Amino acid sequence: MLRVAFVDQTGSESGGAQESFALLLRHLPEWIEPEVILFHEGAFAHRLRAAGLPVGIFTIPSAIDAGKRERVSLRGIASVPASVLELSGRLEELRVNVVYTHTVKAHFLGAPAARLAGIPCVMHFRDILEGVASMALRTVASHCSKERIAISRAVADTYRLTSTHVILNPVDPSASAAQGDRAQAAARLELPPTQAPTIGIVGRINRWKGQDRFLRIARRVLDRLDARFLIVGSAIFRDHDFATNLLHSARDLGLGDTVRFVPWLHDVNDAYALLDLNCICSQREPFGRTCIEAAAHGVPTVCFADAGAAEIIENGLNGVVVGAGDEERFALAICELLRSPQRLSVMKQNARKLVDLCLPARHASAVAGVLAQAAA
């Protein structure tokens, strides 16, 4: 048996990172014995316990908790050493063979704590940080981890560290079986039925996710053909003001009822059941989980070339990749597909095959191999 401490920063809210984390924990091989450490109590922690996982809470100082990657306080930095020392003691008590850190705050606290306790650490990179934050994470990783995992080549190239394994995020394949009737899905989401094609963007509302780009692209598409657009998600962790700005932008662009805002869904199957096309409009999206989630429903994705999804999509076969930041070409790609039903139908069939790249058991086996390698 290999005892592994899995450290994540949130126990309250779940986004795409936590969905991947939960799938990993649920599909670990039997020879790995997990001990989960979260920095918060809450719905996500309860969900993991309900799945039979041992979950402990390590409470971090409010100064660290309130810090964001774009805004780190001196008080938060000053609180780190004591937290690292305390977490190191917790890891020693658990008698684990390996520490696995997941998400940014878990890296900055968990990896040094593992080093202090003399326990090998595996850091799972999910984010593309910039500037000082990127340099700091690279420094911590190089000194405090034995192996690294990146969710895409774009993420791995950001930190340029040896012993970095690219392992794609897992997606639950049962999503495709859960696809229901489009009219019923619209009714459950309280959306009026429409004969127009539906294009959507799914995920947390953050500035870097590009929902504002999506609105501008929607305006360009509507200048050429009829369509409906869905923005599915909420500002969970930050950028609540940006969510308000999007409402104003939709009005200023004259989009009216052609754009609908759907709050955060823990089960996104109904959203994908409505879509003809999925969009990833992020700036340097690390992976693009929605690309695979949509593919499970036979929905192809259009994305920019600097997105992690561009590494997965075969352009023109199971989705479309356009030049980074080229909103006009993005809109044209949508219009070309919607005007070619036969081509879109073939692309939908091809998109379903992408799910095989991200099966949870395949993902967990690959991660387990890295954990064993670090332990050795």
C-alpha positions as CSV (number, residue, x, y, z in Angstrom):
1,M,0.0,0.0,0.0
2,L,1.1,3.5,-0.8
3,R,-0.3,6.1,1.7
4,V,-0.8,9.5,0.0
5,A,-1.8,12.8,1.4
6,F,-3.9,14.7,-1.2
7,V,-3.9,18.4,-0.4
8,D,-6.3,20.8,-2.0
9,Q,-7.1,24.4,-1.0
10,T,-10.9,24.4,-1.1
11,G,-13.6,22.3,0.6
12,S,-16.5,24.6,0.1
13,E,-16.9,25.4,-3.6
14,S,-16.3,23.1,-6.6
15,G,-15.2,24.1,-10.0
16,G,-13.6,22.2,-12.8
17,A,-10.4,21.6,-10.8
18,Q,-12.4,20.0,-8.0
19,E,-14.4,17.9,-10.4
20,S,-11.2,16.5,-11.7
21,F,-9.8,16.0,-8.2
22,A,-13.0,14.1,-7.1
23,L,-12.8,11.8,-10.2
24,L,-9.1,11.1,-9.4
25,L,-9.8,10.2,-5.8
26,R,-12.8,8.0,-6.8
27,H,-10.8,6.0,-9.4
28,L,-7.5,5.5,-7.6
29,P,-6.1,1.9,-7.8
30,E,-6.6,-0.2,-4.7
31,W,-2.9,-0.1,-3.7
32,I,-3.1,3.7,-3.0
33,E,-4.5,4.6,0.5
34,P,-5.7,8.3,0.3
35,E,-5.7,10.8,3.1
36,V,-7.4,14.0,1.9
37,I,-6.5,17.4,3.5
38,L,-8.6,20.4,2.6
39,F,-8.2,24.0,3.8
40,H,-12.0,24.5,4.2
41,E,-15.0,22.7,5.5
42,G,-18.1,22.7,3.2
43,A,-20.1,21.1,0.4
44,F,-17.1,19.7,-1.5
45,A,-15.6,18.2,1.7
46,H,-19.0,16.6,2.5
47,R,-19.2,15.3,-1.1
48,L,-15.8,13.5,-0.7
49,R,-16.8,12.0,2.6
50,A,-20.0,10.8,1.1
51,A,-17.9,8.9,-1.4
52,G,-16.1,7.1,1.5
53,L,-12.9,9.2,1.5
54,P,-11.2,10.2,4.7
55,V,-11.2,14.0,4.7
56,G,-9.4,16.2,7.3
57,I,-9.5,20.0,7.5
58,F,-6.4,22.1,7.9
59,T,-7.5,25.6,8.7
60,I,-5.3,28.3,7.2
61,P,-5.0,31.9,8.4
62,S,-7.5,34.4,7.0
63,A,-4.7,36.5,5.5
64,I,-3.6,33.5,3.3
65,D,-7.2,32.5,2.6
66,A,-8.1,36.0,1.4
67,G,-5.1,36.2,-0.9
68,K,-5.5,35.9,-4.7
69,R,-2.9,35.1,-7.3
70,E,-3.2,38.7,-8.6
71,R,-3.1,40.2,-5.1
72,V,-1.0,38.7,-2.4
73,S,-0.7,40.7,0.9
74,L,2.4,41.0,3.0
75,R,0.4,39.8,6.0
76,G,-0.5,36.6,4.0
77,I,3.2,36.0,3.1
78,A,4.2,36.5,6.7
79,S,1.7,33.8,7.8
80,V,3.1,31.2,5.5
81,P,6.1,29.8,7.5
82,A,4.0,29.0,10.6
83,S,1.3,27.3,8.4
84,V,4.0,25.3,6.6
85,L,5.4,24.2,10.0
86,E,2.0,23.2,11.3
87,L,1.1,21.3,8.1
88,S,4.4,19.5,8.2
89,G,3.6,18.2,11.6
90,R,0.1,17.0,10.3
91,L,1.8,15.1,7.4
92,E,4.2,13.4,9.8
93,E,1.3,12.3,12.0
94,L,-0.5,10.8,9.0
95,R,2.6,8.7,8.2
96,V,2.1,9.1,4.5
97,N,4.7,8.0,1.8
98,V,3.9,10.8,-0.7
99,V,2.2,14.2,-0.6
100,Y,0.2,15.3,-3.6
101,T,-0.6,19.0,-3.9
102,H,-3.5,20.3,-6.1
103,T,-4.2,24.0,-6.8
104,V,-2.0,27.0,-6.1
105,K,-2.4,27.6,-2.3
106,A,-2.0,23.8,-1.7
107,H,1.3,24.0,-3.7
108,F,2.7,26.9,-1.7
109,L,1.9,25.4,1.7
110,G,1.8,21.6,1.0
111,A,5.0,21.2,-1.0
112,P,7.3,23.1,1.5
113,A,5.6,21.2,4.4
114,A,6.3,17.9,2.7
115,R,10.0,18.9,2.2
116,L,10.2,19.9,5.8
117,A,8.8,16.5,6.8
118,G,11.1,14.6,4.5
119,I,8.3,13.3,2.4
120,P,8.5,13.3,-1.4
121,C,5.9,15.5,-3.1
122,V,4.1,15.5,-6.4
123,M,2.7,18.9,-7.6
124,H,-0.2,18.8,-10.0
125,F,-0.1,22.0,-12.1
126,R,-3.5,23.2,-13.3
127,D,-2.9,27.0,-13.7
128,I,-0.8,29.2,-16.0
129,L,0.5,31.9,-13.6
130,E,2.3,34.9,-14.8
131,G,5.0,37.3,-13.5
132,V,6.2,37.0,-9.9
133,A,3.6,34.3,-9.1
134,S,4.9,32.1,-11.8
135,M,8.5,32.6,-10.7
136,A,7.5,31.8,-7.1
137,L,5.7,28.6,-8.0
138,R,8.5,27.5,-10.2
139,T,11.0,28.0,-7.3
140,V,8.9,26.1,-4.8
141,A,8.4,23.3,-7.3
142,S,12.0,22.9,-8.2
143,H,13.1,22.8,-4.5
144,C,10.1,21.0,-2.9
145,S,8.8,18.4,-5.3
146,K,10.2,15.2,-6.8
147,E,7.7,14.9,-9.7
148,R,5.3,17.3,-11.4
149,I,2.1,16.7,-13.4
150,A,0.7,19.3,-15.8
151,I,-2.8,19.1,-17.3
152,S,-1.5,20.3,-20.8
153,R,1.7,20.9,-22.6
154,A,0.9,24.6,-22.4
155,V,1.0,24.4,-18.6
156,A,4.1,22.3,-18.6
157,D,5.9,24.8,-20.9
158,T,5.0,27.7,-18.5
159,Y,7.2,26.3,-15.7
160,R,9.9,24.6,-17.8
161,L,10.7,22.0,-15.1
162,T,12.2,18.5,-15.6
163,S,10.2,15.5,-14.4
164,T,6.9,17.0,-15.5
165,H,4.3,14.6,-16.9
166,V,1.5,15.8,-19.1
167,I,-1.7,14.0,-18.0
168,L,-5.1,15.2,-19.4
169,N,-7.9,16.0,-17.0
170,P,-10.5,13.2,-16.4
171,V,-14.1,13.6,-17.4
172,D,-17.0,11.4,-16.4
173,P,-18.0,9.4,-19.4
174,S,-21.5,8.8,-18.0
175,A,-22.3,12.4,-19.1
176,S,-23.0,11.3,-22.6
177,A,-25.5,8.7,-21.3
178,A,-27.3,11.4,-19.3
179,Q,-28.1,13.6,-22.3
180,G,-31.8,14.2,-22.4
181,D,-34.4,15.7,-24.6
182,R,-33.6,19.3,-25.6
183,A,-37.0,20.6,-24.9
184,Q,-37.0,19.0,-21.4
185,A,-33.5,20.4,-20.7
186,A,-34.7,23.9,-21.8
187,A,-37.7,23.6,-19.5
188,R,-35.6,22.6,-16.5
189,L,-33.3,25.6,-17.1
190,E,-36.4,27.8,-17.5
191,L,-35.4,28.8,-21.0
192,P,-37.9,29.3,-23.8
193,P,-37.8,26.8,-26.7
194,T,-36.2,28.0,-29.9
195,Q,-35.6,26.7,-33.4
196,A,-32.4,28.7,-33.7
197,P,-29.0,27.0,-33.2
198,T,-27.6,27.4,-29.6
199,I,-24.0,28.4,-28.9
200,G,-22.7,28.4,-25.3
201,I,-19.8,29.1,-23.0
202,V,-19.7,27.1,-19.8
203,G,-17.6,27.7,-16.7
204,R,-16.8,30.1,-13.9
205,I,-17.3,33.7,-14.7
206,N,-13.8,35.2,-14.6
207,R,-12.2,37.9,-16.6
208,W,-9.6,35.5,-18.1
209,K,-12.3,33.1,-19.1
210,G,-13.4,35.5,-21.8
211,Q,-17.1,35.8,-21.4
212,D,-16.8,39.4,-22.6
213,R,-15.1,38.1,-25.8
214,F,-18.0,35.6,-26.2
215,L,-20.5,38.5,-26.2
216,R,-18.6,40.4,-28.8
217,I,-18.4,37.2,-30.9
218,A,-22.1,36.7,-30.4
219,R,-22.8,40.2,-31.8
220,R,-20.7,39.3,-34.9
221,V,-22.5,36.1,-35.4
222,L,-25.9,37.7,-35.1
223,D,-25.0,40.2,-37.8
224,R,-24.9,37.2,-40.2
225,L,-27.5,34.7,-38.9
226,D,-30.0,33.9,-36.2
227,A,-28.8,32.1,-33.1
228,R,-29.2,31.9,-29.3
229,F,-26.3,32.2,-26.9
230,L,-25.9,30.8,-23.4
231,I,-23.5,32.0,-20.7
232,V,-23.5,29.2,-18.1
233,G,-21.8,29.9,-14.8
234,S,-21.3,32.3,-11.9
235,A,-18.5,34.3,-10.3
236,I,-17.7,31.8,-7.6
237,F,-14.2,32.7,-6.5
238,R,-13.7,36.3,-7.7
239,D,-14.7,38.9,-10.4
240,H,-18.3,39.5,-9.1
241,D,-18.1,42.9,-10.6
242,F,-17.2,41.4,-14.0
243,A,-20.4,39.4,-13.9
244,T,-22.4,42.6,-13.5
245,N,-20.4,44.2,-16.3
246,L,-21.4,41.3,-18.6
247,L,-25.0,42.1,-18.2
248,H,-24.4,45.7,-19.2
249,S,-22.2,44.7,-22.1
250,A,-25.0,42.4,-23.5
251,R,-27.4,45.3,-23.3
252,D,-24.9,47.8,-24.9
253,L,-24.2,45.3,-27.8
254,G,-28.0,45.1,-28.4
255,L,-28.1,41.4,-27.9
256,G,-31.4,41.4,-26.0
257,D,-33.0,38.0,-25.5
258,T,-30.6,36.2,-27.8
259,V,-28.2,35.9,-24.9
260,R,-29.3,34.1,-21.7
261,F,-27.4,33.9,-18.5
262,V,-27.7,30.6,-16.7
263,P,-26.5,30.4,-13.0
264,W,-23.9,27.9,-11.9
265,L,-24.9,24.3,-12.4
266,H,-23.5,21.4,-10.4
267,D,-24.9,19.1,-13.2
268,V,-24.2,20.7,-16.6
269,N,-25.8,18.0,-18.6
270,D,-28.9,20.0,-19.4
271,A,-26.7,22.9,-20.6
272,Y,-24.8,20.7,-23.0
273,A,-28.0,19.0,-24.2
274,L,-29.1,22.4,-25.6
275,L,-25.8,23.3,-27.4
276,D,-24.9,22.9,-31.0
277,L,-21.5,24.4,-30.4
278,N,-19.4,25.0,-27.3
279,C,-17.0,27.9,-27.1
280,I,-13.7,28.4,-25.1
281,C,-12.9,32.1,-25.2
282,S,-10.2,32.2,-22.5
283,Q,-6.9,33.9,-22.6
284,R,-4.4,31.0,-22.4
285,E,-6.9,28.5,-21.0
286,P,-4.7,25.8,-19.3
287,F,-6.9,22.9,-20.4
288,G,-10.5,23.6,-21.3
289,R,-12.4,20.8,-19.5
290,T,-15.6,21.9,-21.2
291,C,-14.2,20.8,-24.5
292,I,-14.3,17.2,-23.3
293,E,-17.6,17.6,-21.3
294,A,-19.2,19.0,-24.5
295,A,-17.7,16.2,-26.6
296,A,-19.4,13.6,-24.3
297,H,-22.6,15.0,-25.6
298,G,-21.5,15.1,-29.2
299,V,-21.0,18.9,-29.1
300,P,-17.8,20.2,-30.9
301,T,-15.8,23.1,-29.5
302,V,-14.5,26.3,-31.1
303,C,-11.4,27.7,-29.3
304,F,-8.4,30.0,-29.7
305,A,-5.0,28.6,-30.6
306,D,-3.5,29.6,-27.2
307,A,-6.0,27.4,-25.3
308,G,-5.0,24.0,-23.8
309,A,-8.0,22.6,-25.8
310,A,-6.1,23.4,-29.0
311,E,-3.8,20.5,-28.1
312,I,-6.7,18.1,-28.0
313,I,-8.8,19.3,-30.9
314,E,-8.0,18.2,-34.4
315,N,-8.9,21.3,-36.3
316,G,-11.7,20.8,-38.7
317,L,-12.3,17.2,-37.6
318,N,-13.7,17.3,-34.1
319,G,-13.7,21.1,-33.5
320,V,-12.2,24.3,-34.8
321,V,-9.1,26.2,-33.6
322,V,-8.7,29.8,-34.6
323,G,-5.8,32.3,-34.2
324,A,-5.3,33.6,-30.6
325,G,-7.5,36.6,-30.0
326,D,-9.0,36.7,-33.5
327,E,-12.7,37.3,-32.6
328,E,-13.8,37.9,-36.2
329,R,-12.4,34.6,-37.4
330,F,-14.0,32.9,-34.3
331,A,-17.4,34.3,-35.4
332,L,-16.9,33.2,-39.0
333,A,-16.0,29.7,-37.9
334,I,-19.3,29.5,-36.0
335,C,-21.2,30.8,-38.9
336,E,-19.5,28.4,-41.4
337,L,-20.4,25.4,-39.2
338,L,-24.0,26.4,-38.7
339,R,-24.4,26.9,-42.4
340,S,-23.1,23.4,-43.1
341,P,-25.4,21.0,-41.2
342,Q,-23.7,17.9,-42.8
343,R,-20.2,19.0,-41.8
344,L,-21.4,19.9,-38.3
345,S,-23.1,16.5,-38.0
346,V,-19.8,14.7,-38.9
347,M,-17.9,16.9,-36.5
348,K,-20.4,16.0,-33.7
349,Q,-19.8,12.3,-34.2
350,N,-16.0,12.8,-34.2
351,A,-16.2,14.9,-31.1
352,R,-17.6,12.0,-29.0
353,K,-14.3,10.1,-29.5
354,L,-12.4,12.8,-27.5
355,V,-13.8,11.4,-24.3
356,D,-11.6,8.3,-24.6
357,L,-8.6,10.5,-24.0
358,C,-9.9,11.5,-20.6
359,L,-11.4,8.4,-19.0
360,P,-11.1,8.7,-15.2
361,A,-9.6,5.2,-14.7
362,R,-6.9,6.1,-17.3
363,H,-6.2,9.4,-15.6
364,A,-6.0,7.9,-12.1
365,S,-3.7,5.1,-13.3
366,A,-1.3,7.6,-14.9
367,V,-1.3,9.8,-11.7
368,A,-0.8,6.7,-9.5
369,G,2.3,5.8,-11.6
370,V,3.8,9.3,-10.9
371,L,3.1,9.0,-7.2
372,A,4.8,5.6,-7.1
373,Q,7.7,7.0,-9.0
374,A,8.1,9.8,-6.5
375,A,7.9,7.4,-3.6
376,A,10.6,5.2,-5.2
